[in-house]
């Protein structure tokens, strides 16, 4: 049985986009949180990658 490793990202830049895209294809990985300097950027990133926990 594979355990799920839950990830959080504290950025919304180019490297974070690449990392989040890679996590979509990785079995046992789940992106669950994002943070950024602005709530608007974090919300946009969260919406793009369907991330449940973000600043409101």
C-alpha positions as CSV (number, residue, x, y, z in Angstrom):
1,X,0.0,0.0,0.0
2,X,1.4,3.3,-1.1
3,X,1.1,6.3,1.3
4,X,0.2,9.7,0.1
5,X,2.8,12.4,0.6
6,X,1.1,15.8,1.0
7,X,2.9,18.9,-0.3
8,X,2.7,22.6,0.3
9,X,4.3,25.3,-1.9
10,X,5.4,28.7,-0.6
11,X,5.7,30.4,-4.0
12,X,3.8,30.9,-7.3
13,X,6.7,31.5,-9.7
14,X,8.0,29.5,-12.6
15,X,9.7,26.8,-10.6
16,X,6.6,26.3,-8.5
17,X,4.5,25.9,-11.6
18,X,6.9,23.3,-13.0
19,X,6.9,21.5,-9.6
20,X,3.1,21.5,-9.3
21,X,2.7,20.2,-12.8
22,X,5.2,17.4,-12.1
23,X,3.3,16.5,-8.9
24,X,0.1,15.9,-10.9
25,X,1.8,12.9,-12.6
26,X,3.5,11.5,-9.5
27,X,1.7,8.6,-7.8
28,X,1.5,9.1,-4.0
29,X,1.9,12.9,-4.1
30,X,-0.8,15.4,-3.4
31,X,-0.5,19.2,-3.6
32,X,-2.7,20.5,-0.7
33,X,-1.5,24.0,0.1
34,X,0.0,27.2,-1.5
35,X,1.2,30.5,-0.1
36,X,2.4,33.6,-1.7
37,X,3.2,37.3,-1.0
38,X,-0.3,38.2,-2.1
39,X,-3.5,36.3,-1.5
40,X,-4.6,37.0,-5.1
41,X,-1.5,35.2,-6.5
42,X,-2.0,32.2,-4.2
43,X,-5.7,32.0,-5.1
44,X,-5.0,32.0,-8.8
45,X,-2.3,29.4,-8.5
46,X,-4.6,27.3,-6.3
47,X,-7.4,27.5,-8.8
48,X,-5.1,26.5,-11.6
49,X,-3.8,23.4,-9.8
50,X,-7.0,22.6,-7.7
51,X,-5.2,23.2,-4.4
52,X,-7.7,23.2,-1.4
53,X,-5.7,25.2,1.2
54,X,-4.8,28.8,0.3
55,X,-5.1,32.3,1.7
56,X,-8.5,33.8,1.5
